[in-house]
Amino acid sequence: MGDDKDEKTLLDRLTLLADAGTALASTLDLLEGLRRACQVVTGRLGDWCVVDLLDERGRLERAVVSHRTPHVLPPGGYEGPLPPVPQNATGPLPRVLHGAGPLLLADIPPSSRAADPLHARQLELFEQLGARSAVITPLRARREVLGAMTVARTDPAHPFTEDDFPLIENLVRSLALQVDNARLHEQTQRIAERFQRDLLPDLPHVGDLQIATRYTPAQSIAQVGGDWYDVFVLPQGDTVLVIGDVTGHDLQAAIAMSALRNMLRGIAVDRQEPPGEVLRRLDIATHTLNQEATATCVYGLVKRPGEGGLWGLHHASAGHLPPLLTTAEGDTHYLETGAGLMIGVDPAHRRPTAFDDLPAHSTVLLYTDGLIERRSESLDQGLTRLRQHTAALSREPLDTFCDELLTGLAADTSDDAALLAVRPAPPART
């Protein structure tokens, strides 16, 4: 009988670890994952569970409080910032946060005997939730303490003992790894986003040509893209418009975007050739220097009015969404000529250049797919919606035009989005 009981206990513990790990991995949201894992713990190991996390500045926050009977917890009543962690403290939670533990609390004192404000908050929680025994264990990853988990029982006839340490330590090891991975991912995302924003250019002043740009990062921490735009004036006087999107959603995509952007700038200034030829040279350079990179891109040259009195746009596309021309009267037209393969597919591909007139007060919009694509609908639906929005905004100031597009189209997207809009003025009368 004893062997059967031991086998059942082992199986129960293994099942607990497996189920907690599954709950933790069932979502990309760190707090939600911790909450689900704590719900597993409070259902099988303790009566309630708390996870406290340290941030990068050493500030402590009560991230998750889970109870076997959830209705006893006031909504968010115990979660939130905690008092500072004292350097020389005798309380169990500060000791664990400084690297001790796991610690068994078999004789919990009243809050009146607290050694410091943080200890007082911990003892108050024990009193309010009726803890009779508890184990506090550090969340440790890469030799750094990220926080602590407290598991408590309310039944004095069934207290925690040191025999429970191995199971709790295995459980906490998985939690700590998840916290560490999530923070590394968030840090990478912040670096990539800052890197991406720092590469976005200052807009040149071009007389009689209004220029506006916008960029919004992905709403999900799991995404960071390679979207970029660029605007500069060539020595011969043409204004260059560029928008592109490097394949991938990570720091590597942002780095590849930087390299592509700089190569395109150098080729454009050095050669001053038609857009199709500039993109062909960019494709060759990309294939030579970074064969793994692929990207879409639109390269355009805005030319001042000639004898006909109209501005003009010479443009070529490497697999990118077509520019959208919206007149002051609200007529819309996608500029679909000049299209070719995306960068990185076939460097021998010959790329055409298209030309379109730009009426006075019309708006040319370059954009990335984050502005229009939705998982639940076709690309054609997104393109139609964009035309409807630009038509309604055709007479708005250019900054308002761009702001309203982002508000109306990019608010619920999971991808980053960039847009570049230009609007020519009529030629000066002589």
N, C-alpha and C positions, 0 to 999 in steps of 0.2 A: 504493500500500500504506500509506503514511504516513497519508493521510486516513482510510482505513478504520480504522486502529489508533486514531487520535485520536477518531473517532466512537464506537468501542467503549468507549474509556476514559470518555468523557463519559456514555455510556449507563449504564455500570457505576456511575458516581458518582451519577447521578440515581436509579438504582434503589436504591442504598444509602440515600440520603437518604429516599426514599419508604418503604422497608421499615422503617427505623428509626423514622420518624414513625408508621407504622401500628402497630408494636410498642408504642410509647409510649402511643398513644391507645387501645389494646385493653383497658385496665383502668382503673378509677377509683382504684386503689391506686397512689400515687406511687412507692413503692419497687419494687413489682412492675413498673410501667411502665419505670422506669429499668433494672431488671435485664433485661427483655426487649430494650430498645434496645441495651444493652451486649452482649448475646449476638449481635445482628446485627453490631455493630461488630467484635467479636472473630472473627467468622466470615469477614469480608471485608477488614478494614482493618488490624487489628493482631492480635497473639497474645494480649494480655490488656488489660483496660480497668478503670479505677477511677473511681468518682465519689465525691468528698468534698463534704459539705454543711456550711455554716455555719448555726447556728440563730439565733434572734432575739437571743441574748446574745453572739453571736460565738464560741460554742464549736463546734469542728470535729469532725465524725464521718465515719468512712469508711462510707458508706452501701451501696455496691455494689462487689464485686470479681468480675469475670467473666473466664474463661479459655477459650481455644479448646478445651482438653481439660479439662473441669471436674473430673475425678477428681484432678488435681494439687492442688486447693485443699482444705484441711481445712474441714469445715463451720463457717462463721462464723469461721474462724481469723484472717482479716485485717480483718474488719469490726468496727466499734465506735468508741468515743471515741478521739480523737487528742490529742497534747500541744497546749498553747495555741499560738496563732499569734503569733510574736514581732513586735513593731512594727518593729524595725530588723534585718531578717534578710537574709542574702545567698542563702539557699536558694531554689531555683526555685519550690517550692510556696507558701511564704509570699509571695514576690514576686507570683505570679499572684493569690493571694487578696487582695493589696493593689491589684490592678488591672492588673498587667503582663500581657503575653502576647498571643498564644500564644508559648510558649518551646519551642525545640528543644533536646533533650538528646542530643547526638551522642557525647559523651565522658563517661560516667557514672562518677564517682569511687567508691571503696569507702566503706562506712559509717563507717570509722575517721576519715574526713576530714569528717564532718558538722559543720555550723556550730552546730546547736542540736538539741534533742530531736525536734522535728518533722521536721527535715531528716534526722536519723538514721533515723526510722521509714520515711521515704520511700526512703532508700538501701538499707535492709534489705529492703524489699519488692522493689526492683530486683534485689538479689542473689538473693533466694529464688526469684524467678520468672524469673531469667535475662534481664533486659532489656539489650539492646545499644544501643537508641535509643528515644526517647520524645518525645511532644509533650504539654505540659501547657497547658490552655486554660481561661480563666475562664468560669464560668457567670454571665453578666451579664444582668440584666433591669432595666429602668427605672433605669439608671445605678447599680445596686447589684450587687455581686458576691455571689452566693448560694453559691458553691462552685467546684469545679474538676473537670475530667475529664482523666485521664491515660490516653493510649493508648500501648502499648509494643509493640516488635517484638524478637524474640529472634534473628533471623537477621542476622549482621553483613554478609552480602552484599546485604541488601535493607533498608537503614536508611530511617528517615523523613528527609525533606528539607523545606525551606521551601515547596517546590511542593505539599506536602500541606496547607498551612495553610488555603487557602480551603475545601476540602472539610470539614476538621475544624471550622472556625469555623461553617459552615452547619449542621453536625450539632449542635454544641453550642448554637447559637442556639435550636433546637427544644427541646432538653433544658431550657435555662434558662427558656423560656417556660412549659413544663409545670410545672416546680418552682414558679415564681412564681404561676401560676394555682392550683395545689394549695394553696399557703400562704395565698393570699388567701381561698380557699374555706374553709379551716380556721379562719382568723381570723374570717370572717363567721359561721361556725357557732358558734364560741365566744362571740361577742358576742350572738348570738341566744339561745343557751342560757342565758347569764348573765342577759340581759334577761328571758327567760321565767321563770327561777327567782326573780328579784327581785320579779316581779309576783305570785307565789303568796303568799296571805295568811297571816298568823298566825291560828290557829284561836281563835274565841271560847270562853269557858267558859259552857256552858249546863247548869244543874243538871239532873240525871237524864237527860241526853242525851249519850251518848258520840259523839265525832266523831274520825275518823282520815282522813288523806289520804296519797297517795303520787304521786310523779311520777318517771318514768325517761325520759331522753332516748333518741333513736334511736341504735342501735348503729352505723349507717353514717354516715360523715362527710358523705355526700352528702345527708343528710336532717336537717332541723330543722323541727319542726312548730309548729302554732299551738294545741296543747292547753292548756287551762287549767281550773282549778276555783276556786270562791269560796265562802266561808261567812261570813255576818254576820247580826246580829240587827237586825230592824226596830224602830223606836220603839214599835210596838204590841206587841212581844214575840215575834213569829214569827221562827223561824230560817230564813234563806234558804240553800238549797243550789243551786249552779250548777255545771254542767260543760259544756264546749263544745270545739269543734274548728274553727278557721278553715281554710278551704281553702288549700292551698299548703304548701310545705316550704322556706321561706327566711326571710331577715330580714324581708321585707315581710309575711309571714304573722304573725310575732311582733309586728310593729308594729300590724297590723290587729287582732290579738287584744287588745292593750293598749287600743286605742280602744274596741273592742266591750265589753270588761269594764268599763271606766270608765263608758260610757254606760248599761250595764245597772244598775250600782250606783246611779247618779243617778236613773234612772227608778224603780227599785224603792223607794228611800228616799222619794222625793218623792210617788209616787202610792199606794203600799201597796195595790195592786189585785190581783185574782186573777192567777195566773201566765200564763194565756192572754192577758190584756189587757196585761200587762207585756211579753211577747214581741212582741205586735202593735206596741206603741209602739217597741220596740227595732228592729223591722223597718223602720218608717217612718223612724226616725232614721238607720239605716244606709243606707237608700236615698237619703236626702237628703244625707248628708255623705260617703259613700264608696260610690258605686254599683258599684264593682268588687269589693267584698268579699262573700263568701258564707261561711256558717258553719252548723254544727249546734249545738244547745244544748238542755239540759234546765234548766228553772227550777222549783224546788220550794219550798213553804213548809211547814215542820214546825210543827204546832200542838199545844200542850199538851193533856193529857187534859181532856175535857169531862165532861158528866154520865155518859156511857157508860164512862168510865174508860180509854179508849184514846187513844193519840196518833194524830194524823192527818197525812197528807201530801196537800196540794193541789199538783198538778204539771201542767206542759205541756211538750211536746217540739216543737222546731223541727227535724225531720228527723234527730234523734239516736237512738242506740240506746236501747231502753227501760230504765228502772230495773229492778233485780232485787231482789225481796223474798224473804228467806230467814228462815224461822221458826227458833226455838230447837230445834225438833224435826227440822230439816233439810228441811222442805217448801219448795219454791221456786216463784216465780211472777213472770213478767215483767209489769210495769205498762204495758200497751200502749195504754191509753186516754189521751186528751189529746194525741194525736199530730197534727202539722201539718207544713207545708212548712218547709224550711230557711230561715234568715235570708238575705235578699238576692234571693229569687226573685220574690215577689209581695207588696208591702207592703199591698195591700188584702185579703189573706187573713185570714179570721176564724179565730181560734184558740180551741179549746175548753180548758177546765180540767177535770181529772179529780180525784177524791178517793178515797183508799184509807186504811183503818184500818191502824195499825201496832201489832201485838201487842207486849206487853212482851218484851224480849230478842230481838226480831226484828232483822234487819239490812237496811237499804236500801243498795244499792250503785249508785252512778252511776260511769260508766267511759267511756273513749274506745276507738275501734276498735283501737288498737294493742295492747290487752289480749287481743283475741280473734281478729282477722283473720289468716289465713294464705293465701298465694298458692295453695297446693295444695289448698285445701278450700273448701266453701261457708260462707256466713255462718251458716247453721243449725247446722252442725257446731261452729263456734266458740261459739255461744250455748249449745248443749247442754253442751259441755265446761265452760263457765263455771258453769252450774247444778250440774254434778257436783262441781266444786271447792268452791263455796260451801256446798253441802249437807254435804260432809265437814268443813267448817270452822265449822259453825254455832254450836258451843259454845265455840270458841276465843276468847280475849280479842281485842278488836277490832284491836289493833296486830298481833297474830299473824295474824289473819284477812287483813289487807291484805298483810303481808310474804309470806305463803305464796302468795297469789294472784299477786303479782309474780314470785316465784321459779318457780312452776309454769306460768305462762302467758306472761309477758313476756320471759323470758330469751332466747328465740330469735327475737323479732320484729325487723323492720327499721324499725319506726315507733316514735315516742315513744308513751308510754302514761301516762294519768292516771287516778286513781280516787279516789272520795270515798265513805266509808261512815259511816252513822250508826246508832246502836242505842239505842232508848229503854229506860228502866228502868220498872218498874211504879210506879203512883202511890203516894205516901206514904199509909200508913194513918192514919186519924184516930180 
